[in-house]
Amino acid sequence: MRTERLAVWLAGLLVALVAITASANPLLDDAQRWERALPGIELLDPAPQAPPGLSYEDATGASVQLSASRGRLRLLNLWATWCAPCREEMPSLDRLAGELGGPEFEVLPIASGPNAMDDLERFYEMTDLQALPILRSPDSQIAATLGAVALPSTFLIGPQGRVLARLTGDAQWDAPAIVDLIRGQWPVKTSAWSSSITLGEIP
């Protein structure tokens, strides 16, 4: 009898874990604040897993898997050198990366489409970007896979690889309200990102 009850309890626990893992999005706890700070932001519920195999190029041309930065909250920004709103928001992204970048958080500005490396380097030098890496996706693979419909498009990806939010259009990324919201996601939100639950006593 105890074995049967244990099997039923474990089956129920598995169903609960699947449901929690599929829908956990810690940003929903502060949904109104996120929407005020970033008008037009879409908080995803459920928060889908980023498709495996997404990659981009670094400044040397080497391929980097998006999963290589797993374990951090990532702000993935798709932009292009020819996109005026993109160019305007890059300095604020640079300041955000300079203030919050580290083990818990990373800004990934990925130039999407045919952006020549010389043009990227020239723009970084002219704009005096210090904290942002030069990254690009010449084939626009990431934009197509994530469903970006325009540039700039920004995706907030959790440490476990779930796409928590997306925004189409530019923003002032180092605004105090945005900085506070991003900073507020660690370390207290770690349990939500990993979809952990407290297990009850086995009957």
Secondary structure in CASP SS format (residue, H / E / C, confidence):
PFRMAT SS
TARGET T0000
AUTHOR 0000-0000-0000
METHOD secondary structure of the structure
MODEL  1
M C 1.00
R H 1.00
T H 1.00
E H 1.00
R H 1.00
L H 1.00
A H 1.00
V H 1.00
W H 1.00
L H 1.00
A H 1.00
G H 1.00
L H 1.00
L H 1.00
V H 1.00
A H 1.00
L H 1.00
V H 1.00
A H 1.00
I H 1.00
T H 1.00
A H 1.00
S H 1.00
A C 1.00
N C 1.00
P H 1.00
L H 1.00
L H 1.00
D H 1.00
D H 1.00
A H 1.00
Q H 1.00
R H 1.00
W H 1.00
E H 1.00
R H 1.00
A H 1.00
L C 1.00
P C 1.00
G C 1.00
I C 1.00
E E 1.00
L E 1.00
L C 1.00
D C 1.00
P C 1.00
A C 1.00
P C 1.00
Q E 1.00
A C 1.00
P C 1.00
P C 1.00
G C 1.00
L C 1.00
S E 1.00
Y E 1.00
E E 1.00
D C 1.00
A C 1.00
T C 1.00
G C 1.00
A C 1.00
S E 1.00
V E 1.00
Q E 1.00
L H 1.00
S H 1.00
A H 1.00
S H 1.00
R C 1.00
G C 1.00
R C 1.00
L E 1.00
R E 1.00
L E 1.00
L E 1.00
N E 1.00
L E 1.00
W E 1.00
A C 1.00
T C 1.00
W C 1.00
C C 1.00
A H 1.00
P H 1.00
C H 1.00
R H 1.00
E H 1.00
E H 1.00
M H 1.00
P H 1.00
S H 1.00
L H 1.00
D H 1.00
R H 1.00
L H 1.00
A H 1.00
G H 1.00
E H 1.00
L H 1.00
G C 1.00
G C 1.00
P C 1.00
E C 1.00
F E 1.00
E E 1.00
V E 1.00
L E 1.00
P E 1.00
I E 1.00
A E 1.00
S E 1.00
G C 1.00
P C 1.00
N C 1.00
A C 1.00
M H 1.00
D H 1.00
D H 1.00
L H 1.00
E H 1.00
R H 1.00
F H 1.00
Y H 1.00
E H 1.00
M H 1.00
T H 1.00
D C 1.00
L C 1.00
Q C 1.00
A C 1.00
L C 1.00
P C 1.00
I C 1.00
L E 1.00
R E 1.00
S E 1.00
P C 1.00
D C 1.00
S C 1.00
Q H 1.00
I H 1.00
A H 1.00
A H 1.00
T H 1.00
L H 1.00
G C 1.00
A C 1.00
V C 1.00
A C 1.00
L C 1.00
P C 1.00
S E 1.00
T E 1.00
F E 1.00
L E 1.00
I E 1.00
G C 1.00
P C 1.00
Q C 1.00
G C 1.00
R E 1.00
V E 1.00
L E 1.00
A E 1.00
R E 1.00
L E 1.00
T E 1.00
G C 1.00
D C 1.00
A C 1.00
Q C 1.00
W C 1.00
D C 1.00
A C 1.00
P H 1.00
A H 1.00
I H 1.00
V H 1.00
D H 1.00
L H 1.00
I H 1.00
R H 1.00
G C 1.00
Q C 1.00
W C 1.00
P C 1.00
V C 1.00
K C 1.00
T H 1.00
S H 1.00
A H 1.00
W H 1.00
S C 1.00
S C 1.00
S C 1.00
I C 1.00
T C 1.00
L C 1.00
G C 1.00
E C 1.00
I C 1.00
P C 1.00
END
